[in-house]
Amino acid sequence: MKETNQVFATTNRLTLRRFHVSDIESFHLYRADPEVAKFQSWQDYQYHEAEAFVKNQSTHHPDLPGTWFQFAIALTETNQLIGDCALHTLLDEPRIVEIGFTLSKDHQGKGYASEAVHGLLHYIFKTLGKHKVIAFSDVRNDKSIALLERVGMRREGHLMQNYMCKGQWVDEYQYAILKSEVHRRDGSADSIT
């Protein structure tokens, strides 16, 4: 499999790029961490799952309606994988996309997640020209909620027992931001951060 160094967005410290086969071990390490997986849909993440996921993502493209695309979050200086963020282009309304994010425990608390989401929002609004970005968070996930609010997303709803996760029904908050809100806040459609 030929690897491509396709970069989708850059920030001061991070690069949002396509996954590489060389990311498999790092990806598996943080996905297998129970603390990282606490509010995620997976548990007991296995190496073969990481291998299949990374190989699969290396052939996908962002912004195909009805699909998810994972961006590798890498430190710009070293190209070390520290997390990933997701883009789900809605099938019925592709001008609206959903995002998600996961960060290695070793790199949490340093502002990387906020920086990655800012970079992703810039890519979504500036490059893809989307109208609205939504995100969902388990109501117990205080860190995720704080991040979504820090990047300017507003809470649009509290969805009761919205999905089954690890054997229990989970409540979620739904967050959103419009391209026009970013434009008003920053004075420029080009500026997200």
N, C-alpha and C positions, 0 to 999 in steps of 0.2 A: 504494500500500500504506500503510495507516494504521499508524503506529508506536505502540507502547505502552511506557510507562516502567515496566513491571512489575519490581519488585525482589523477589528471593527471600531474600536474606540481606544483612546489613550487619555490618561489623566496625569496629574503631577507625578504619581508614584506607581501607577498601575497600567496594564495593558489588558484590554478585553480582546481575546483572540480565539481562534479555532483550537480545539483540543488536539493534542499530539499523542502518539503512542507512548512517548516518553513521560506523559503525565499519569499513566495508569497507577503506578505505585503511590504517588502522592495523593491522587484522587481517592484511591481505596483507603488509605490511612485516615483521612478525615471523614469520609463517609461511614467508615466502620466504628468511629468514635461514638459511644452511646450518648455523650453530652451533645454532640453536634446533631445526632439523629433524634433527640428528645421530642422535638415538635415537627419532625419530618415524617413522611409516609413510610419510610423504610426503617428496617431494624436488622441487626446481624448481617450487615452488608459484606458480601463475599468478594474475593479477588476476581473470580471469573465474571461476576456481575459488573465490576468496574472495567474489566477488559472489554467486555461486550459493549458496554455503554460508550466508552471512549471511541472504540472503533466505529460504532454506529454514528456517533455525533460527527466524526471526521468526514462523513459523506453527506451530512444534512446541510441545509441552507436556511438561514433565518428568513422569517416572514412568509412562510408557506401557510396559507389558511388551514386551520385545523391541526397544526402541528406545534410541537415544542422544540425549541433550539436552545442548547446550553452553550454559553460563552465561558471559556476558561478565564479566570481572573489570575493574572500573573504579575509578579513584581517586575517592573520595567528594567531595573538594573540587572537582575539575575535571570529573568524569565522563569522563576520558580512559581509553580502553581500553588495558590493559597486558597482557592475557592472557585465557585462558579455562580453564574446567574443565568436565569432562564427567561425566555421570551416565548409566550404562547399567543399566536395570532388566531383570533377567534374565527371560526369557520363561517358563521352566519353574518358577522360584521367585522371584516378584516381591518377596518380603520381603528378598531379598539383592540388593544393587546393587554395581556396579563404578564406580570413579571414575578419572579421569585429569586431567592439568593441563599447561598450557603457559604460559610467561611470556616476555614480550619480554626480549631480552638486556639492554636498557638498564635494566630494573627487577629484574634478578636480584641476589641478594646483599643485599637490603634487608629480608628477612623477609616480603615480600608473598606469596610462594607458600605459606608455612606459614600465614599469616593467612587466605588465601583457602580453603585446605583445611580449616582449623578452622571457618570460616563454613559451608562446604559440609557438613561432618560434622554441625554443629548443625542445619542445615536437614533433612538426611536423617533424623537420629534424632528430632528434636523435632517438625518439621512433618509429615514423611512417615511417621514411626513405623516405620522399617525395623528389622530384626533384626541385620543384618550388612552391613558394607562391606568390599569387597575391592579390591585394586589390584595391578597387575602392573608390574614394572620390568625393563628390560634389565639384566642383571647388571653391565654395564660402566658404567651410569649412576649414578655415585657420588652426584651431587647429588639425584637423585630418591629413591634409597635412603635417604639421610640425612634428607630431608624426611619420608618416610613413617614413619620411626622417631621423628623429632622430634614428630610429631603423635600418637604413641602406638600406631601400628599395629605388629603383630608379624609377623615372617616365618613363613609357614606352609609354604613349600616352595620347592624349586629345581627348575624345570621345564626339562629338557634339550631343546634344539633345539625349542622350543615353537611358534615361528612363523617364517615366511619373511619377511624384511624386506630390501629392497634387494639381492636376489640371494643372501642367505645365511641359514642357519638360526641363530636367536638363542635363547640361554638366557634365561630369565626367573626372577625371584623373585616369589612371590606373597605379598602382605601382606593382613592382615585386622584388623578390630576389631569387637567385638560391642557392641551397645547396653548390655548388662549390664556390660561391662568399663568403659565410660565412666562408668556410674552408680557403680560401686565406686570407681573412681579419684578421681572428683570429688565424690562424696557427693551428687550430684543428677543426675537424668536431664536436667535443663534445662541443665546446664553442660557444655560441651565444651571450652572454652579453659582 
